[in-house]
Amino acid sequence: MTNGKVRVIIESVQPVVDGGVYPAKRTVGERVDVTANIFGDGHDHLRARVLYKSEKASEWSSVELIPSFNDEWSASFSVTEKGNYLFKIEAWVDHFDTWYDGFKKKVAAKVDVHVELMEGAHYLKQLGGDSHMQLLGYARKLSDKDNHAKATEIVLSEEFAKAVHDNPLIENQASTAEYVIRVEDKKALFSSWYEFFPRSSSLEAGRHGTFKDAARLLPRVAAMGFDVLYFPPIHPIGKVNRKGKNNSVHSEAGEPGSPWAIGSDEGGHKSILPELGTIEDYKKLIAEAKKHHIAIALDLAFQCAPDHPYVKEHPEWFKQRPDGSIQYAENPPKKYQDIYPFNFETDNWKELWEELKSVIIYWVEQGVTVFRVDNPHTKPIPFWHWAITEVHKQYPDVVFLAEAFTKPKVMASLGKIGFTQSYTYFTWRVTKQEITDYVTELTSSPSRNYFRPNFWPNTPDILPYHLQHQGENIFIARLALAATLSSNYGIYGPPYEFYENVPVQGKEEYHNSEKYEVKHYDWKKTNRMTDIITMVNKARNENAALQTTWNTLFCSVGNDHLIAYLKATDDLSNIVLVVVNLDPHNGQAGYVQLPKWKLNTGDKINVKLHDLMTDEHYTWTQEWNFVELNPNKMPFHLFKLEIHESNM
């Protein structure tokens, strides 16, 4: 039976994921905004607080919840260390605060309050116990029957009001369950990814690249400001049913095949493609990258080529067809004759799960701390929940990026069960309305507590229609959007940097795709895009406002070809305003509205703007300000703002 003296209801607590089944996510230094609906019967005053602590701490800290409207309450605290935090809410009827409010009203109405003074003294004695001298002193003065006027004056003083606020009378409190917040390293929230195929890293045309070649490119990647270097799979590539150029079902002699067709007589998921080098070469690359503050991301693709050792050693892990063949992967009309998916419905699923987990652990032990996971939505979500949880028990800082361009609820579930970051639909959000709606959904819906977006304007699989046969302006604009809307972003590097824009006719795929051949790039070449990437990443690294996704605030601008958004730190010590021309062919102009309420400017505005891309300076003294962007000069403004007191 519940305690019948409890009169407070606590509902709709956030941040809570699926009622507490999964932890909400934050990173070190982030603010946790706690909200709840709290109400009770009658008109008594309610008080509430959030209790929170690191899971390792013995004592709880607390912060007061403040009511706003419609019984909605909120409070905030910051998480300062990695690991799990716990929080819960307590709420109660505060009879002392109720008495105090009623007392003031009765005095204002000139009602006799001598009994009320006696009641106040009673509450003060309850609160004071044997040691709180200030409250006990107040209790004595309110009990003085010969000096009601003085006692009334004391109750109406600012000091007494503070005493009422600072000393809640906690009785018969309602309490929620304890909820978990998983606090991860800052890398989970802020990262810049650059992808290239190591087999295309040779400086010499016609030669297969190696890890040693890739190591020579580390200074180039670091100079552009990237901190994650991601390679497609580095394992032996299947020789049976190997794909040829442009996804041909027949390969010619010497064609390298798709890296995602993993495994051959040279080894499987714990092996290295010999043409790339040895495991020692790979470990040296990881160590060298670390010196440049770059993490090497491994592509985790749980699938097999027909000649993968698993196929012979564990045929029960694959789906057998009636004719004795094994089912290869299909996504009609696409066919992947060079890839066998695992059959997760096998009776030997436990052995399969353990083996796949051992693959992850093996590479972590070689120095890998970041995994880009290929098509996780085609494997059971319970498997990922188990595997990621098991890995994080030993290695809590390992980052898992879900490459899941799939249904929204599946993507959401992958985020809930442990994936650190997720690919998104940004690749196909093009218009101002599409971008605004999508980013608002990501930052303002409940998914904010478990789904960390990573924006990619292209991938080896996707050359989106809006980039096809287009010039550099749209590439620059999309880069700016990805890198400033999301604190995690990445590019499939050389094709994006060098404006590759020729598709397979009628498809969002690259013609002469690097997935099926070794490319040669002039790695010594730089261009306008190289410079802009470098400048944007420098701005990201130097401006804390760009190091989180959750602070994006869209600004009104009177032109549908222009999109504007403000990003600021909580204390307004760092403020960035981005304005992007979404029209790659024409200059566009309009008036941008500064959000005065956010910037605390009042009506007297004096804002200094420094465009970090063009080094131009402006001063705005109005709420609405004119902007004009010629895409051939620069398709976007990246303003750093300083708020000055107006002399007006």
Residue, then its C-alpha position, 0 to 999 in steps of 0.5 A: m500500500t502506498n503512503g496515503k500522506v503523500r500528495v504529490i504526483i511526479e510525471s514525464v521525467q526527462p532525460v529518461v529513455d524508454g522509462g529508464v530501460y536505457p541510459a540517457k547520454r551526455t559527455v563530460g562537461e555537458r549540462v543535464d536539463v532535468t524536467a518533470n510535471i509535478f502537481g498535487d491536490g489543493h492549493d498547498h505549495l509544492r517544492a522539488r529537487v533533483l538529487y544527482k551523483s556519480e555512480k561511484a560517489s557516496e553522497w548525493s548533490s541536489v539542485e532545486l527544481i523551479p516551476s514554470f507554467n502548467d505544472e512543468w518544473s526544471a533544473s540543471f546540473s553538469v556532469t564532470e567525469k566519465g562513467n554513469y551518473l544517477f539522478k532522481i526527483e523528490a517533491w513534497v508539500d511544503h507546509f512552511d512555504t504554504w503558511y508563509d504565503g498565506f501569512k503575507k496575504k492575510v497581513a495585506a488584507k489586515v486580518d489578525v495573524h496572532v494564531e498564524l504567528m504561533e503556527g509559524a513558530h511551530y514550523l520553525k521549531q520543526l526545522g530548527g531542531d536543536s542546532h539551527m540557531q537562526l530558525l530557533g531565534y525566529a521561533r522565539k520572536l514569533s512566540d512573543k505574545d506581547n510583540h505581534a507587530k515586531a514578529t510580523e515585521i520580521v516575517l515580512s523581511e527579506e531575511f525571513a523570506k530567504a530563510v523560508h526558501d533556504n529551509p524547505l520543510i520536507e515531509n511525506q515526499a514523493s520520489t521517482a526511481e533512480y535514472v542513469i545517465r551515461v557520461e562519455d568522453k568529449k570525443a563522442l560529441f565533437s569529432s571531424w572525420y576524413e575518409f580515404f581508401p588506404r589502397s589509393s594512398s600511394l603517391e605513385a600512379g599504378r601502385h597499390g597503396t600501403f599503410k606506410d603510404a597512408a602514414r605519409l598523408l597524416p600531416r596533410v589530414a592533420a593540417m586540414g584539422f581532422d581528428v578521425l581518419y577512417f578507412p574502409p575495411i582493411h582485411p583480405i578481400g574475397k577472390v570468389n565472385r569478386k566484383g570488377k570495375n563499376n560493380s561488374v559481376h566479373s572481375e578482370a585479372g588484377e582488379p582489387g575487389s570491394p573491401w567490404a567483401i571480407g575474407s579469403d584464403e589469406g585470412g578473415h576479420k582478424s587479418i590484414l590485406p597483405e597488399l596494405g602491409t602487416i599488423e605491425d605496420y597498422k599498429k605503427l600507423i595508429a601510433e603515428a596518427k596519435k602523435h598528430h591527435i588523429a584516431i584511426a577508425l576501423d570499419l567493422a563490417f560483419q559479413c563474409a566473402p564466399d571464401h572467408p574462412y568462416v564459411k568453411e569452418h562454420p557453415e552453420w553461421f550462414k543461410q543454406r538454400p535448398d540447392g545447397s548454395i549459401q544465400y548472398a546479400e541482396n537489397p533489390p535491385k542491388k545484388y552482392q554476389d561477393i558477400y554472404p551475410f551471417n544468419f543470426e537465427t542459427d541455432n549456434w547464435k551464441e558461438l557466433w555472437e562470441e566470435l564477433k565480439s572477439v573481433i572487436i576486442y582483438w582490434v581494440e587490443q591492437g590500438v583501435t578506439v573508433f569503429r565505423v560500423d557498416n550496416p548495423h541495421t541488418k544485424p539484430i539490435p539485441f546483438w549490438h546491445w550485448a556486444i557494445t555493453e560487453v566491450h564498454k565494460q572493458y574499454p568504456d571510451v571506444v566509439f561506435l558510429a552506426e552507418a545506418f541509413t534506414k528507418p527512423k525507429v531502427m536508427a533510434s533503437l541503435g542509438k538507445i542501445g549503445f551506438t555512440q554516434s549515428y549517420t543521419y538523413f542530412t545527406w538528403r536534406v537540401t531545402k531550407q525547410e528540410i534542414t530546419d525541420y530535421v535539425t530541430e527534430l534532432t535537437s529538440s525531440p526526445s531523441r536528443n537524449y540518445f541519438r548523436p548525429n554525425f553529418w556526412p555530405n557524401t560517402p563511397d556509397i552515396l553521391p547525392y543528386h544535388l552534388q551530381h554534375q555540380g560545381e564547387n559552390i554546392f560542395i562548399a555550402r554543404l560542407a559548411l552546413a555539415a560542419t557547423l550544424s553538427s559537432n560531429y561530421g565527416i567527408y569521404g575525403p578526396p572525392y569531396e575535396f576534388y569535387e568528383n560529381v559524375p554519377v552512374q546514370g540515374k543513381e546516387e552512386y559514383h561512376n568508376s567507384e573507388k569501391y571497386e578499383v584503386k584510384h590515384y590522387d595527386w595528394k600534393k595538390t590543394n585547392r579552394m576546398t582544401d583551404i575552406i575545410t582547413m579554415v572551417n575546422k580551425a573555427r570548429n577547434e577554436n570556438a566552443a559554440l561549434q563543439t556541440t550540436w544541441n545549441t543550434l538556434f535558427c534565425s528568421v531571414g527573409n529569403d528562402h534561399l538563405i538559412a541562418y542559425l546561431k550557436a552559443t555557449d551557455d554563458l555567451s562567452n562564445i557566439v557564432l552566427v552562420v548564414v548559408n546561401l543554398d543557391p549555388h548559382n546566384g547571389q542571394a540577399g535578405y535580412v537576418q533577425l538577431p535573437k535579442w532574447k538569447l543574446n541579452t542585448g535589450d533594444k540597444i544593440n551593438v554587435k561586432l561580427h568577424d567573418l572567420m572565412t573572409d576576415e571581414h568585420y561588421t557592426w550591427t546595431q539593429e534587430w534586422n540586418f542585411v546580408e548578401l552572399n555571392p556564392n562565387k566569392m563565398p557561399f556562407h558567412l561564419f561570423k564570430l560575434e561580440i556583444h558590446e554595450s551600446n552608447m546610444 
